[in-house]
Every structure is written in C-alpha cells, then in structure tokens.
Amino acid sequence: MESIQIIIHRPSLGGLDEAMTNPTVLITGGTGRSGRRVADRVRASGAEIRIGSRSAAVPFDWHRSAGWAPVLSGCSAAYLCYSPDLALPGADDVMAAFTAAATRAGVNRLVLLSGRGEPAAARCERIVLGASADATVVRCSWFQENFSEHFLRDGVLVGRIAVPAGRVTEPFVSLDDVADVAALALTGDARAGEVLELTGPESIGFGRAARLLSLAVGREIAYDAVTGEAFVAELGAAVADRDEAEGLAWLFDQVLDGRNSATTDTIERVLGRPATSFREYADRAAAAGRWTPIPARVPAGRP
C-alpha cells in the first residue's frame, strides 16, 4: 500500500473557502448511495449543486465524453464517483480523459471516491492528484450500507448472508462518515493533495457482522462462507445479472484477503468525532426500517 498523508486539523463544514464564493459543485453519481449524501451536505454548506447522472436535466455518463463539457461548465469543484468501479479495467483511461476535461473547464477542486487495496484504483488516484493541485482522494474500506442499501440487503432480509469472504475481517465504514469528509474536502479548508484513508473504528468478520445485525433486527441472521462460484450462481439468479455477480465475486477475491483489515483514525481526526461503529450503523438502519420486509400485495378480490 502506498504511503498516505492524513489531515490532522478539524475544518468546519459551515464555511466555504473565500475563493469559492457562490460555487457550483458537480456531484457525479449524485443520485447514488454516496452521491446523494454528499450532495445534501454540500447544498447545506451554501454551495450550488449540479447532479451528474444519466437522468439529470443535463445528462452525464462516464462513458459518453461528448456530454462532459456542458456538465462541467460553470463548476468550480467536482465529486468523482466512478461507475461501475475504479478497480475494473479501463477506469484509469476514463479518469484521465475526464480530469483533463475538468481542468480545461476550470474545475480544479476534485474529490475522488476510491477503494482500499485496489491497484487499479490507485492508478486512478494518481491521475486525479496529478491533474490538479487542489485534488483530494477519499479512499474507503467497504461500506456498512452494503448490508442495507446494496447487494447484501436481500441476504439480511431472508436471514442468510452468503459471500466468499471466509474469516477475513474488514473495518466497514459508514457512508454518512464518508460523505461528511468528502463534503469538507469539496467546500471547506481541507488541505489539497491528500489521500484520506477512511475506515470504521473496528475490523470485524462477516460472521460478527451477521451477529450484530441479528441483534439489531431481532431475528437470526446467519453467515455462510460460500465459494466464489456458489456466490455468482446465487446472486446472479437473484439479480438476473450474472456480469454484476461476477464483478462482485472478483472484488471479493481481489480485495478481501486481509490486506485491508487495519483501521485508521482519519475520520476522527478530520471530523473531531469517532467513526460510526458497525453496531451503531446496524441499530440506526434497523430503526429506520431498512430491513422491514415489504408486505406482499394481495390481488384484488382475494381476502
């Protein structure tokens, strides 16, 4: 893993840099799990928001460069949430082209959402940091919200989390914490040129995660350490998208091998408060109804 620098001061979300008076901030993936959280926080800081998505008034697609200029025009900062994943082949080429277009358009403050322990993602990080002196990388462990807003939610609902992770531990991080840090990097006085490595406060295995989820929802959630092949077969059938299942299995194989088990204190240093623990996350998500099954609809005319 490359050496990293950590912000050691505590900026305030409320104040924009003097150089960013009435800024417009582009949030790519602005309707997604991280993007919508970042957008809410940046908007609350007083900045104007431009959502970058295929369905936006000015459409944005990472893989349609002809549409980038209208989206970048008039922006001073951008949150870069690449889809489908920085670890996949070709992401570095797209990132190089996009950051070049961004800097030509005068968008110098760039904040990249990245993942830990991914060589391909590290290449993208170097591209972004090299494109602008005002760039920041937010390098994250796996999101806690994968269990409530993404591919692991169905497993929690049925009481069985089946993934090819063995006994490897991961310091799952809260997306709310990530968004708080990213918003500061976009609008506050955080130093540029930093790689901020974000984790939760403890590293736990999927078995421990299942036990904490059981306590939160009040019913048993089991962990089944399946093979990669079984994972692809089960998830592919559930989502009707074998390519998505194979991509996730590849990430499990490439990243969840113990290299990312160590925790950092970056969130506490940047935000001045502890990072959200997995138990706190599980309790809050359960209270918010994230794992409340949707009642089956009864056809008209039947009791």
C-alpha positions in Angstrom: 0.0 0.0 0.0 1.2 3.4 -0.8 2.2 5.8 2.0 -0.6 8.3 2.8 -0.9 11.6 4.4 -3.7 12.4 6.9 -5.4 15.7 7.7 -4.8 16.5 11.3 -6.9 19.6 11.7 -10.6 20.0 12.1 -12.3 22.1 9.4 -15.8 23.5 9.7 -18.5 22.4 7.2 -20.2 25.7 7.6 -17.6 27.9 5.9 -16.7 27.9 2.2 -13.2 28.9 1.1 -13.1 32.6 0.1 -12.1 31.5 -3.4 -15.3 29.5 -3.7 -17.9 32.3 -3.2 -21.2 31.0 -4.6 -19.5 27.9 -6.2 -21.3 25.3 -8.2 -20.2 21.8 -7.3 -20.7 18.9 -9.7 -21.7 15.6 -7.9 -21.2 12.7 -10.3 -23.3 9.7 -9.3 -25.4 12.3 -7.5 -28.4 10.1 -7.2 -26.5 7.1 -5.8 -25.7 6.0 -2.3 -22.7 8.2 -1.7 -23.5 11.0 -4.2 -26.9 11.9 -2.7 -25.4 12.1 0.8 -22.5 14.3 -0.4 -25.0 16.5 -2.4 -27.1 17.0 0.7 -24.1 18.2 2.8 -22.6 20.4 0.1 -26.0 22.0 -0.5 -26.3 22.7 3.2 -23.0 24.4 3.2 -24.4 27.1 0.8 -23.0 25.9 -2.5 -25.0 25.3 -5.6 -25.3 21.7 -6.7 -25.2 20.1 -10.1 -26.2 16.5 -10.1 -24.3 14.4 -12.6 -26.4 11.4 -13.7 -27.9 9.9 -16.9 -31.4 11.2 -15.8 -30.3 14.8 -14.9 -31.5 17.8 -16.9 -28.0 17.9 -18.4 -27.2 14.2 -18.7 -23.9 12.8 -17.5 -22.4 9.5 -18.4 -18.8 8.5 -17.6 -18.6 6.6 -20.9 -20.0 9.4 -23.1 -17.3 12.1 -23.2 -19.2 14.2 -25.7 -21.6 15.2 -22.9 -18.9 16.2 -20.3 -18.4 19.8 -21.3 -22.0 21.0 -20.6 -21.9 19.3 -17.2 -18.6 20.8 -16.2 -19.3 24.3 -17.5 -19.5 26.8 -14.7 -18.4 24.4 -11.9 -15.5 25.0 -9.6 -15.4 21.7 -7.9 -16.4 18.1 -8.6 -17.0 14.9 -6.6 -15.9 11.9 -8.7 -17.8 8.8 -8.0 -16.9 6.5 -10.9 -19.3 3.7 -12.1 -19.1 0.8 -12.1 -15.9 0.6 -10.1 -12.4 2.1 -10.2 -10.9 -1.4 -9.9 -12.2 -2.6 -13.2 -10.2 -2.4 -16.5 -10.4 0.9 -18.4 -11.3 3.1 -15.4 -7.9 4.8 -15.5 -8.4 5.8 -19.2 -11.8 7.3 -18.5 -10.5 9.2 -15.4 -7.5 10.6 -17.3 -9.8 11.9 -20.0 -12.4 13.3 -17.6 -9.9 15.1 -15.3 -8.3 16.7 -18.3 -11.7 17.9 -19.5 -12.4 19.2 -15.9 -9.2 21.2 -15.6 -9.7 22.7 -19.0 -13.2 23.8 -17.9 -11.7 25.4 -14.7 -12.8 22.7 -12.3 -9.7 22.5 -10.1 -11.1 21.2 -6.8 -11.5 17.4 -7.4 -12.5 14.8 -4.8 -12.2 11.2 -5.8 -14.1 8.4 -4.1 -11.7 5.4 -4.1 -11.3 2.0 -2.6 -8.6 0.5 -0.4 -6.1 -2.1 -1.6 -7.1 -1.9 -5.3 -4.1 -1.4 -7.6 -6.3 -0.1 -10.5 -8.0 2.3 -8.2 -4.5 3.6 -7.0 -3.7 4.4 -10.7 -6.9 6.5 -10.9 -5.9 8.2 -7.6 -2.5 9.2 -9.1 -4.2 10.5 -12.2 -6.6 12.7 -10.2 -3.9 14.0 -7.8 -1.7 14.8 -10.8 -4.4 16.6 -12.7 -4.9 19.3 -10.1 -3.0 20.7 -7.0 -6.5 21.0 -5.4 -7.4 17.4 -5.6 -8.2 15.1 -2.7 -8.7 11.3 -2.6 -11.1 9.7 -0.2 -10.0 6.1 0.0 -12.5 3.9 1.7 -13.0 0.4 3.2 -16.2 -1.4 2.3 -19.4 0.4 3.1 -21.6 -0.6 6.0 -24.5 0.3 3.9 -23.8 -2.6 1.5 -25.9 -4.5 4.0 -28.9 -2.2 3.9 -28.8 -0.4 0.5 -27.0 -2.7 -1.8 -26.3 -6.3 -2.7 -26.2 -7.7 0.8 -29.7 -6.4 1.8 -31.6 -9.3 0.5 -29.5 -11.7 2.5 -30.3 -9.8 5.7 -34.0 -9.9 4.8 -34.0 -13.7 4.3 -31.7 -14.3 7.3 -28.6 -15.6 5.4 -25.6 -13.6 4.2 -23.8 -15.8 1.7 -20.5 -14.4 0.5 -17.0 -15.7 -0.4 -15.2 -14.0 2.4 -14.1 -16.8 4.8 -12.9 -15.4 8.1 -11.3 -12.2 6.7 -12.1 -9.1 8.7 -13.0 -5.7 7.3 -13.3 -2.2 9.0 -16.6 -1.4 7.4 -17.1 2.4 7.1 -20.3 4.4 7.3 -21.3 6.2 4.1 -22.5 9.1 6.3 -19.0 9.5 7.6 -17.5 9.3 4.1 -20.0 12.0 2.9 -19.1 14.3 5.8 -15.4 14.0 4.9 -16.0 14.4 1.1 -18.1 17.5 1.7 -15.4 19.1 3.7 -12.9 18.4 1.0 -15.2 19.9 -1.6 -16.2 23.1 0.3 -14.1 23.5 3.4 -10.5 24.4 4.1 -9.1 20.9 4.0 -5.6 20.7 2.5 -5.4 19.6 -1.1 -3.2 16.9 -2.3 -4.2 14.5 0.5 -5.1 10.8 0.4 -7.6 10.3 3.2 -8.0 6.6 4.1 -11.3 6.1 5.8 -12.3 3.1 7.9 -14.7 2.2 10.7 -13.3 2.1 14.2 -13.0 -1.8 14.3 -12.3 -4.6 11.9 -14.9 -7.4 12.0 -15.6 -10.5 10.0 -18.9 -11.2 8.2 -19.8 -13.7 11.0 -19.5 -10.9 13.6 -21.4 -8.6 11.3 -24.2 -11.1 11.0 -24.4 -11.4 14.8 -24.7 -7.6 15.2 -27.3 -7.5 12.5 -29.2 -10.2 14.3 -29.3 -8.1 17.5 -30.4 -5.0 15.5 -33.3 -6.7 13.7 -34.3 -9.1 16.5 -34.0 -12.3 14.5 -31.2 -14.6 13.5 -29.0 -13.6 10.5 -26.6 -16.4 9.6 -23.3 -16.1 7.7 -22.5 -18.7 5.1 -18.9 -18.6 3.7 -19.7 -19.9 0.2 -17.3 -20.3 -2.7 -17.0 -17.7 -5.4 -18.8 -20.0 -7.8 -21.7 -20.5 -5.5 -21.9 -16.8 -4.8 -22.1 -16.0 -8.5 -24.7 -18.7 -9.1 -26.9 -17.5 -6.2 -26.6 -13.7 -6.7 -26.8 -14.0 -10.5 -30.1 -15.8 -10.2 -31.4 -13.2 -7.7 -30.5 -10.1 -9.6 -30.8 -11.6 -13.1 -27.4 -10.2 -14.0 -24.5 -12.7 -14.0 -22.0 -10.0 -15.0 -22.8 -8.0 -11.9 -22.4 -11.1 -9.7 -19.1 -12.0 -11.3 -17.8 -8.4 -10.8 -18.6 -8.6 -7.1 -17.0 -12.0 -6.8 -13.9 -10.7 -8.4 -13.8 -7.8 -5.9 -14.1 -10.3 -3.0 -11.3 -12.3 -4.4 -9.0 -9.3 -5.1 -9.6 -7.1 -2.1 -10.9 -9.2 0.8 -7.8 -11.1 1.5 -6.7 -9.4 4.8 -4.7 -6.6 3.2 -7.4 -4.0 4.3 -8.1 -5.3 7.8 -6.2 -2.5 9.6 -8.1 0.6 10.8 -7.2 4.2 10.6 -8.2 7.2 12.8 -8.7 9.6 9.9 -12.4 10.1 10.4 -11.9 11.1 14.0 -9.0 13.4 13.1 -11.0 15.1 10.3 -14.4 15.3 11.8 -13.5 15.6 15.5 -15.7 12.7 16.5 -15.3 8.9 16.4 -16.1 7.0 13.3 -19.5 5.2 13.3 -19.2 1.6 14.6 -20.9 -1.3 12.8 -23.3 -1.8 15.8 -24.3 1.9 15.7 -24.9 1.6 11.9 -27.0 -1.6 12.3 -29.1 -0.2 15.1 -29.8 3.0 13.2 -30.6 1.2 9.9 -33.0 -1.2 11.7 -34.7 1.7 13.4 -35.1 3.4 10.0 -36.8 0.3 8.6 -34.1 -0.7 6.2 -34.8 -4.3 6.8 -38.5 -4.2 7.2 -39.9 -6.6 4.6 -42.4 -5.1 2.1 -45.7 -6.8 2.5 -46.8 -8.9 -0.4 -49.6 -7.3 -2.4 -52.9 -9.3 -2.3 -54.6 -9.4 -5.7 -58.0 -7.5 -5.8 -60.9 -9.7 -4.8 -58.9 -12.0 -2.6 -59.1 -11.9 1.3 
